[in-house]
Each structure stands twice: as C-alpha cells, then as structure tokens.
C-alpha cells in the first residue's frame, strides 16, 4: 500500500514547448504545463469541458526525452509524484508552488 501514496498518473496535452535548463552541477531538467480535460453534462444537459493545468518538472532521462519529442499540443501520459514548496520571489512575496515530479513519460501522439 505504500506504493500508492503520492502517486499521480495523467494523460493530457503539453500546453507549451518544454523549457529546458540545467542546474549549476549540469543536471538537465525540463518544465512545462500539461492540460487535462474533463467532459461532462451540466444539469441542463449541456456538454461542458473543464480544463485543469498541471505544472510538470522532469529530470535527467525524462528531460532529454521531453527536449527531443515534446512540443505544444503533444499528447503524453505521465506518472510521478506531487511536490509542494514555498519560496520568496524577487519582489519579496512568499509564493507557493505545486508541481508533478515526473518519473515516467510516454508519448501518446505528436502535436498536430
């Protein structure tokens, strides 16, 4: 049951091209947003689509895959864990960041 704690699986579309960077020690990472969609009918019977945006961060091998294969609109499946952290912005404001740290990535289809 321990393996089920803090485990996220999502299928969606990349909302932007990955932003590729490296840490000071040279470890590559990629950041981008993933859009997932929920389709349902409201009380009046009208079809509704709700989009949820997820911030992703990929390290090492997954970052290399993202750099080569993912662009805005690419449909992917990911697995990872949720990470929450706080930091102080350059303007002195305390900020809260929630993101999915991706451990596995699968390309479902290329962007159109």
C-alpha positions in Angstrom: 0.0 0.0 0.0 3.0 2.3 0.5 3.5 2.5 -3.3 0.1 4.1 -3.7 0.9 7.2 -1.6 1.6 10.3 -3.5 1.3 8.7 -7.0 0.0 10.7 -9.9 -0.9 9.4 -13.4 -2.1 11.9 -16.0 -2.9 11.9 -19.7 -3.1 15.2 -21.5 -1.6 17.7 -23.9 1.5 19.8 -23.5 0.4 23.4 -23.1 3.7 24.8 -24.3 7.1 23.7 -25.5 9.3 22.4 -22.6 11.6 24.9 -21.0 15.0 23.2 -20.8 17.5 24.2 -18.2 20.4 22.8 -16.2 21.4 23.1 -12.6 24.7 24.5 -11.6 26.2 21.0 -11.5 24.9 20.3 -15.0 21.8 18.2 -14.3 19.3 18.8 -17.1 15.6 19.5 -16.3 12.5 20.3 -18.3 9.5 22.3 -17.1 6.1 22.7 -18.9 2.4 22.6 -18.2 0.1 19.7 -19.0 -3.6 20.3 -19.8 -6.1 17.6 -18.8 -9.8 17.8 -19.8 -12.9 16.5 -18.1 -16.1 16.3 -20.2 -19.5 16.2 -18.5 -23.1 17.3 -18.9 -24.5 20.0 -16.6 -27.9 20.0 -15.0 -29.4 21.4 -18.2 -27.9 18.6 -20.3 -25.3 20.9 -22.0 -21.9 19.4 -22.7 -19.2 21.1 -20.7 -15.4 20.8 -20.9 -13.3 21.6 -17.9 -9.6 22.1 -18.4 -7.1 21.6 -15.5 -3.5 22.7 -15.8 -0.7 20.8 -14.1 2.9 22.1 -13.7 5.4 19.3 -14.6 9.1 19.0 -13.9 11.2 16.3 -15.5 14.8 15.4 -14.6 17.6 13.6 -16.4 16.5 11.0 -19.0 12.9 12.2 -19.0 14.1 15.8 -19.6 16.1 14.6 -22.6 13.0 12.8 -24.0 10.9 16.0 -23.4 13.5 18.1 -25.2 13.6 15.9 -28.3 10.0 14.8 -28.6 7.5 17.1 -26.8 6.2 20.4 -28.2 3.0 22.3 -27.6 0.0 20.1 -28.3 1.8 16.7 -27.9 -0.4 14.2 -26.1 1.5 12.4 -23.3 1.0 10.1 -20.4 3.0 10.7 -17.2 3.5 9.1 -13.8 5.1 10.9 -10.9 4.5 12.5 -7.5 3.2 15.8 -6.3 5.7 18.2 -4.8 4.8 21.4 -2.9 7.2 24.1 -1.9 7.3 27.7 -0.9 9.8 30.4 -1.9 10.2 34.1 -1.8 10.0 36.0 -5.1 12.4 38.6 -6.2 9.8 41.2 -5.1 9.8 39.7 -1.6 6.4 38.0 -1.8 6.0 34.5 -0.4 4.9 32.1 -3.2 3.5 28.6 -3.2 4.3 26.1 -6.0 2.7 22.7 -6.6 4.1 20.6 -9.4 4.3 17.0 -10.5 7.8 15.5 -10.5 7.6 13.1 -13.4 9.3 9.7 -13.1 7.9 8.1 -16.3 6.8 9.6 -19.6 5.1 8.1 -22.6 4.4 9.8 -25.9 0.8 9.1 -26.9 0.7 11.2 -30.1 2.6 14.0 -31.7 1.3 17.6 -31.9 -0.9 18.3 -34.9 
